[in-house]
Amino acid sequence: MRIAALVLFASLLGSCVDQPADVPPPPVEVPAEAPFVPPAVAQEIGGDVQLVPLTGTGIKFAGAYRCTIGELQYYMRFFERGSAAFVGGTEKYPGQLASMLTIDVKSGWNQVHNCPVAQRNDSLFIRSVGLKGVINYSGDVRASGDTVRFLRASEINGSRQIMAYVFVPDSELVPKP
């Protein structure tokens, strides 16, 4: 009796098809949307980098943003044209590292990076490509531009950390000899 019930169930299950087995399913159309390629990625794959101005993002440009972790100082300076220069290390005097961050500073020199900044909605994205690998920054502007907060994710060693940078005006960053 169990076998008969099982055979009946299997035959009923097999008959619950909405089309014959020899009819192929209709083709699925995939929209041909171009994928978003951030400017930093476009540069890596040989494309031209087009900077998008950072006006209207809340970022301040007359100074640098600083994040302090122990004795290490990390500075990030944004430029209206759509790029950011940044560096990290120890300082002999306040503002020493920040003085290296100019609009035309070359990446890779003295641990300085100069990269395009992509903006999507209220978020900022930076992809820094160095000799050892890639570090991605994803963040936003807070407190009317007084702070920026980034998730720093290394593709080199997998480390991830939240870094809060506080704005320091140029007048406070004048390096001492």
N, C-alpha and C positions, 0 to 999 in steps of 0.2 A: 504494500500500500504506500509506503514511503517513497519507493522508487517511482511509482505512478504519479504521485503528487509532484515530485521533483522534475519528472519529464514534462508534466503539464505546465509547471511554472517556467521551465526553460523555453518551452515552445511559445508560451504567451509573451515572454520577455523578448524573444527573437522576432516576434511578429510586430512589435511596437516600433516600426521604423516609418518615418514620414515620407521616404522616397525609396525607389528601388535601389538595390545595391550596385547596379551597373551604371547609374547616373552619377557623373562626377560633381562635386560641390561647386557652386558658383565661384568665380575668381574674386579675390579680395583686393580691392583697390587701396593702395597706400598713397596718401597725399605726398606730393613732391615738394615738401617744405625744405628750404635750405637750413641746415643746422647752424646754431649760433656758434661762432668761432671768436673767442675773446681776442683782443688785439695782440696780447703777448703770445698767444698760440699762433696767430697768423704770422708773427715775426719768426717763430721757430720753424715754421714750414715754408718759409721763403716768401710770404706775402708782404705787402706793404702795410706798415702800421699807420693807422690814422688815429691820431689822438682826438678825444672828445673832451672839450672844455669842462672843467669841474665847477663852473659857476652855477649857483643854485643848489649845490649839495650841502651847504652849511660849513664846508671846510674853510679854515682860515689860512691865508697865504703869507702874512707878514710875520712869520716865525716858524718854529718847528714843533712837532709833537714829540714828547719824551716819555719813555717807559723805563722805570728803574727796577731792576731785579738784583738784589744784593749790591755788589760793587759794579755791576754791568749797567751801562747806560745805552738805551736804544733810542735813536732819533729817526724821525720820518718827516720830511718836508714835502709838501704838495705844491704843485705849480698849476696855475689856472689853465694852462694849455691841455692838461690831462695826464700828467705824469707825476711820479713821486720818486724822490731819492731817499735812500735810507742806509743807516750804518749802525753798528753796535760794537761795544767794547768798553774798555776802561778809559778814564780821563785823568790827566794830571790837573786840569782846572775845568770848571763848568763851561760848557759850550764849545770845548775843543773839537769834539766830533761833529757837532752840528755845523761848524764853520766849513766843513768839507762838502756840504750838501748844496751844490749849485745846480742851476737848470741844465748845464751842459756837462756835468760830471760823468765820466765814463764808468760803466759797470765793470766790476772785477778789480778795480784799482783800490787797494787799501781797504778791502772788505766793504766797499760802497756799491750799492745797487741803484740803478736808475731805470725804472720800468713804467710802462703805460698803466693807467688805472682805468678799469672798466666799471661802468655804473649801470646797475639794473635795479629799477624801483628805488628803494631807499638804501641799497647796499653797494659797497665798493669792493672790487676784486682786483688783486695784484698777483701776478705770477712771476716770481723771480727765478731766473735760470742762471745757475752758477756752474763752476767747474765740477763740483761734487754732485750736483743734481738740482732738483726743483723744490722751492718752498712756495706754498700758496697762502695768500692772506685773504680772508673774507671778513668783512666787517661793516660797521656803520658809524655815522656821526651822531654824537650825543651832546646834550646840554648846550645847544646853540653854537656848536663848533668848538666848545672848550675841551672836549675829549673825543677821541675815536677809539673804538674797541675792535680788535681783530682776533679771529681764530687763526693762529699760525699753524699750518699743517705741513710737515716736512715729508716729501716723497723720498728723502734720502734715508732717514732712519725711522719713519713712522710716528715721530713725536707730534703731539698736538697740545697747544696751550693757548689760553686766552690772554691777550696782551692789551692792557688799557694804557693809552697814550694821553698825556695831558699837554695842552697847548702852552708853549713858552714863547712870548713875543721876542722879536729880534733884539730889542733893547736889553733883555736879560741874557742874551746869548753871545754878547760881545766877548770874544776870547781874550784871555789875558796872556801876554807874552811869556 
